[in-house]
Amino acid sequence: MKNLPLYLMGMLLMLYSVGAYSQGPKEGSLSYLWELMGDKYPMLTEKQARIEEFEYRKKELRTAALPQVQLQLQNSFGTFAGTNGAFFPIPGVFNVNGNVENKGGASAGTMNTFGSVLLDWKVSQFGKQQKMMESAGYEVREAQSNYDASLLSLRGKMTRTYLNLCYARAGLSWADKNASRVKEIFDLSSSLAEAGLKPGADTALAASAYLQAMAQQEEWQGKYAAGQDNLKEFVPGLSGALRLPMKMYGNIGLADQGLDAVSTSHPFLQVLDQRLKYQQSQKEVLARKQLPSIALLAGLSARGTGINRDGSVHRDFASGFDNSSRNYLIGLGLSWNLTGLYTGSLEKKRAQKQVDAAQSQYQLQKLQMNTALQAISSRINAQVKQVAKTKEALKKTLNAYDLYLSRYEAGLISLTELLQIQALLQQVEKSDLELSQELWTQLNIRAELSGDYSYLFNNLK
């Protein structure tokens, strides 16, 4: 019992240490953050909705091949004076036909009922339906290609934001190292001035350089915080520090050569390819529209009226269901828009121009992407060599700085000379940092052009 307080204290310390460990930096590799984003980004959900929209449109076209059945029911009140003579029947326009002896007066009216069921089944459209279905299928595939292209473009955008965050974190580390070095110079100059070995002005000069170094720290701290906020656009639930692959970021080596030409399966090209196929299918649809349609027609009708056979008229509501007659009609009909033979040829010519434009757009996009890929590959090859030489220069500059610091401490050089060497080292470090960031950026561009992000995923983890 005496050891119980100590036991409880130990348990609390252990729980605290476990909790503190769980609050450490979170996984921050590029592939992991991409998985967190998933397909919930608004641009992707919009493209997914487009795919589903065109799929529903394709289903609508499929239902157009089914028989069209129309039901009509009415119970109306009106006059029944007939008119002899020929007329053109127009659907939707009422008419009164037949002669009935009107015993109810010239303006007499009665109830009429009418009901009909009509069936119109286009049994043959000479391939129009099939071509329209093919065209709708190309629309679905184009929408899917648009989704894939947006996904790749979003991956490039997120990678740029991620690289900017890594650059800001590396810049903050560089600013911290620079401030630490200048602080060392400031402390050294202060101790030498107090010993009477250096003038007091050295302390003021070193203090000025130290304040500038601390100002740089604040600048990079702000850039790093802004980079974390920008990354939340893609991963809104992201919070806390990330464990960024800074060692891999700073020690970029020889990049793989990648592809020499853009693949025809690249999403950016597939969008235009599917659009070209859609335009070609539309041209075929217009060609088939000039052909006639053959339909099976059938109808049933029932009609009642408040007029008795002796000519007497009843006006009550139920009288419309008296004196009924039923009819049916079955036939095979052909409809052909002869004017469309002329207008259709103009539509086909216009469709051909759309095909030519889509084909030219595809060829232009392919040419531009291949040219850009070759140019970026040449630039990467040269920049890899530039980064290697800059890192070698950085090693020599660091060695020179250590020697000059020892010479200043021994009183062999002035503070001005030491600060010049320190500024040169700072410049070489900054150049190495910027070259690495530029090389990563070029690799991201090449990955987007080639559609292959495996190199970046494997080296930023």
N, C-alpha and C positions, 0 to 999 in steps of 0.2 A: 504493500500500500504506500510505503514511503517513496517508492520509485515511480508511482503513477503520474505525478506531475511531469517528471522528466520524460516519461514515455509519451504522454500527450504532446509535450513540446516537440519531441522528435517527429511524431506523426504530422504535426502542423507544418514543420519545416520541410518535410518530405513532400507534402501536398503542395506547398508553395513553390518548391523547386520544379515539380512536374507542371504546375500551372504556368510558371514563368517560361519553361521550355516550350510549352505548347503555343505561347504567344510570340515565338521567334519568327524570323522572316519566312514568308510563304514561298512555295514553289513558283518560280518566275520564268521558266523556259518558254520559248516562243511557241512550241507545239502545245504545251499545257494551256497557255492562255488562249490559243486558238480553239481548243476543245471547250474551254469555259464559255467562249462566246457562242459556239454552236451555230444554229440556224435561226436564232431569235432576233437577229439584227433586222430593223424595219425594212431596209432595202431588200433583204432576202425574203422576208415574209410577203412583201409586195410582189416580187417576181414569182413566188410560189402561188399566190392568188391568181396571177395571170395564167399560169399553167392550168390550174383547175378551171378557170373561165373558158379557155379554149377546149378543154376536154368536154365540158358541158355543151359547148357549141357543136362539137363533133357528134355528141349524142343526139342533139336536136336535129341535125341533118339526117341522122339514121332514122329517126321517127318519121321523117318526111316521106319515106318509102312505104309507110303503112297506109291503109285505106283511110280516107278522110270522111267521117260520118257527121252529118249535121241534122240536128233535131229542131223542128219549128212547131210551136203551139201558139194559138191565138184565139181569142173570143172577142169579137169587135161588133160595133153597132154602126150601121150606115145605110145609105140608100141602095137600091138595086136596079135602077133604070139602066137597061142595056143599050149598047151602041154598036151598030153594025159597021163593018168596014175593016180593012186591013190595018195592022199596027205592028211596030217592032217591039217585042217584049224586052223590057229592061229589068234586070233583077233589082228588087227593092222598090219598084214603082207599082202601086196597086192598080188594078183594072177591074172593071165590071163587065162581064160578057154574058151573052145569052139573052133571050127575050122571054119575059114573063108578063102575063096579063096583070097589071097593077090595079088591084081592087082597093087598095088602101089610100089612094090619092097620089098626086104627082110627087109630093115631098115625103111620102111614107118611107120609113126606115125600119129595119129589123135586125136581129142578132145573127151573126155569122160565126161559125167556128171552122178552124182549119188546122190540121196537123199533118206533118210530113217528116219522113226520114229519108235523107238522100245520102248515097254512097258514091264517092268519086275515088277510084283506085287507078292510079297511073301505072299500068302494068308494064309499060315500056317507055323509057325516056331516051333510048339510044345512047346509054352510057353517061348521061348527064349526072345522075345521082352518084355513080361510082367515082367520077372525076371530082365531084364536089367533096366526097368523103376523103379522097386522096389529098386534096388541097387543105382540108381541115386538119388532116394528120400532119402535114408540113407546118401548119400553124402551131400545133402542139409541140412539135420538135424544135421549132424556132424559139418558142417560149422557154423550153427546157434549156436550150443553148444560151439564152439570155440569162437564165438563172446561174448556169455554170460560169459565164463570163463575169457576172456580178460577184460571184463567190471568189473568183480569182482576183478581180480588181479590189475587192474588200480585203483579201489576204495581203495584197501589196500595200494597201493603205495602212493596215494594222501593223505590218512589219516596219514600215517607215516610222510610225509612231513609236514602236518598240525600240528601234535603233536610236531614235532621238532621245529616248529615256536612258538607254545605255550610254550614249554620248554625254548626256548631262551628268550621269553618275560618274563617268570617267573624268569629266571636267572638274567635278567637285573634288575627286581624289587628287587630281593634279593641283588644284588650288590649295588643298590642305597640305600637300607636300611642299609646295612653294612657300606657303606661309610658315611652315615648320622650319624650312631652311633660313628664311629671312629672320625668323625669331632667334635662331641660333646665331646668326651674324650680329643681331642687335644685342643679345646677351654678351657675346664675345667682345664687341666694341665697348659696351658699358664697363665690363671688368677691366679691359685694357686702359680705358680712360681714367677709371678710378685709381689704377696703379700708376698713372702718369706716363704710360707708354704710348698712348695715342691722344690726340687732341679731343676736347669735348665736342667739337663739331661732328666728329664721327658718330657719336651717339644720336644726335639730332637727325643726321642723314639716314642712319639705319632705322630709326623710329619712323621716319617718313616712308621708307620702303616697306616697313612692316605694316603700316596702316593701309597702304595700297594693296598689299597682299591680302589683308583681311577683308578689304572691300571686294576683291575678286571672289573670295569665299562666299560672301553674301550674294553676289550675282549668280554664281553657279548653284547655290542653294535654292534660289528662286526658280532657276531653269529646271532643276530636278523636281521640285514640287509641281511645277506646271506640267512637266512630262508625265507625272503620275496621274494628274487630273485628266490629261488628254487621253490616256490609256483607258480611262473609265468609260469613254464613249463606246468602246467595244465590249468591255466587261464591266457593266454598271455596278455589280455587287462587289467589286474589288475593293479591299480595304487593308490597311496595314502595309508594312514594308515587304518588298519582294526580294527573293534571293536571285539576283540577276547573274548571268554567266559572265562576269567581268573578266575573268582570266582568259576565257576563250575569245571574248570580244577584243581584248588588248593584244592577244598573241595570234592574230590572224596569219595563217601561213599561205602556202601556194594553193590557190583555188583550182578546182577541177575545170577542165576545158568546156564541158557542157556540149550543147548541140550547136551545129554550124548553120542549121536552117530550121525555120519554124515548122512544126508538124501541122499537117492539114487537119488533125483532130483538135487543134488548139481551140478553146472556147470562143476566142475573139473571131476566128475564121469560121467556126461552125455557125455562128449567128448569121453571118452574111451568106454562107452556103445554103442554109435552110431557107433564108429569104429568097435566094435565087431559085431554089426548087419550088417554093411557093408561087413565085411569079410565073414560072414555067407551067405549073399546074393550072393557074388561073387562065392562062392563054388557052389551054386545052378545054377548060370549062366553057369559055366563050365560044370556042369552035363548036362544041356540042349544043350550045343554046340555040344555034340556028336550025337544028333538027326538030321535027315535030314530036309531039307526045301522044301516045295512045292510051286511052283510059277506059276502064270498065265503069259504066254508069248504071245505077239502079236506084229506084225510088218507090216509096209507098206513101199514099196520101189518103186522108179521110176528111170529108167536108160535110158540114151540116148547116141548115139555114132555117129561119123562122117563116119561110114562105111555103105554104101548103101547095099541093098539086092543083087545087082549084083556084089558086091565086090569092087566097086570103093570107093576111099577114098577122103575125104575133110579135109583140114587142117585149115580152118578158125575158129575163136573163136566160132561163133554161131553154127557151125556144130555139136557140142557136144549135142545140144538139139534136134537133128533129130533122127529118127528111135528109138523112145522111146518104153519102155516096162515097165509094172507095175506088181507088185506082192504083195501078202499079205500072212501072216503066222499067225496062231493061234494055240496055244497048251498049254498043261499042263506039266510042267517039275518038276522033282525031283532031287535034288542035295544032295549028301551024301559023306562026307569026311571019307572014311573007315579007313584011316590011323589015323584019329583023335580019333578012338575008343581006340587006344593004348596010344597015347600022351595025350588024355583027362584024362585017369586014373592017369597018373603021375601029371597032373595039379591039379586034385582033391586032391591028397595026399598032394601036396604042399600047396593048399588052406586050407586044414584041419590043417596043421601046423601053418599057419598064424592065423587061428581062435583060436587055442590053445594058441598061443603067446598073442593075444589080450585079451583073457579071463584071462590069468595069470596077464597081466599088469593091468587089471581092479581090480582084487582081491588084488593085491599088493598095488595099489593106495588107495583102500578102507581101507585096514588094516593100512596103514601108516597114513591116515587122522584120522581114529578113535583113534589110539594110541596117535597121537599128540593132538587131541581134549581133550582126557581124561587127558593127562599130563598137558596141559595148564590150564585146569579147576582146577586141584589140586594145581597148582602153584598160580593161582589167589586167591583161597580161603586162602592160607597161606599168600599171600602178602597183602590181605585186612587187616588181623590181624596185620601184621607188620607195615602197614601205620598207623593204629589206635594207636598203641603203640608209634610210632615215634612222632605223633602229640601230644600225652600226654606228652612225654618227652620234646618236644619243649615248651609246656606251662610252665613246671616246670623250664626249663633252662631260659626262659624269666623272670620269677619271681626272680630267683636267680641273674640274671644279674642286675635287677633294685636294688636289695638289695646291691650288691657289689658296684654298682655305687654310691649309697648313702654313703656307708662306705668309699669309696675313697674320696668323696667330704668332708667327716668329718675328713679325715686324719687318719682313722683306718687301712687302708691297702695301699700297695704300688701300683704304676702304673703297675708294672709287673704282679701282681696278677689280677688286673682288666683286663689287656689285655689277660691274659690266659682264664678268664671267657668269655671275648668277643670272643676269638677264638673258645672256646667250643660251644658257642651259634651259631657262624657262621657255624661250622661243623654240628651241629644238623639241622639247617635250610637247609643246602646243602643236607644232607641225606634225609630230608623230601621231598625236591624238586626232587631228583633223584628217590626216591621210587615211587612218584606219576607218574613221567614220565614212569618208567618201568611198572607200573601197567596199565597205559593207553596203552602202547605198547602191553602188553599181551592181553588186551581186543581187540585190533585191530586184533591180530593174531587169537583169538578165533572167532571174527566176520567173518574173511575171511574163516576159516575152516567150520563154520556153515552156511555161506552165509547170515547171518542176521546182518545188521548194524543198526537196530532200536535203540539199547541201546546207541550207540555212537551218533547217530543223535539226540536223545532226550536229551542227557546230555551234548552236546557240542553246545549249541545254546544260 
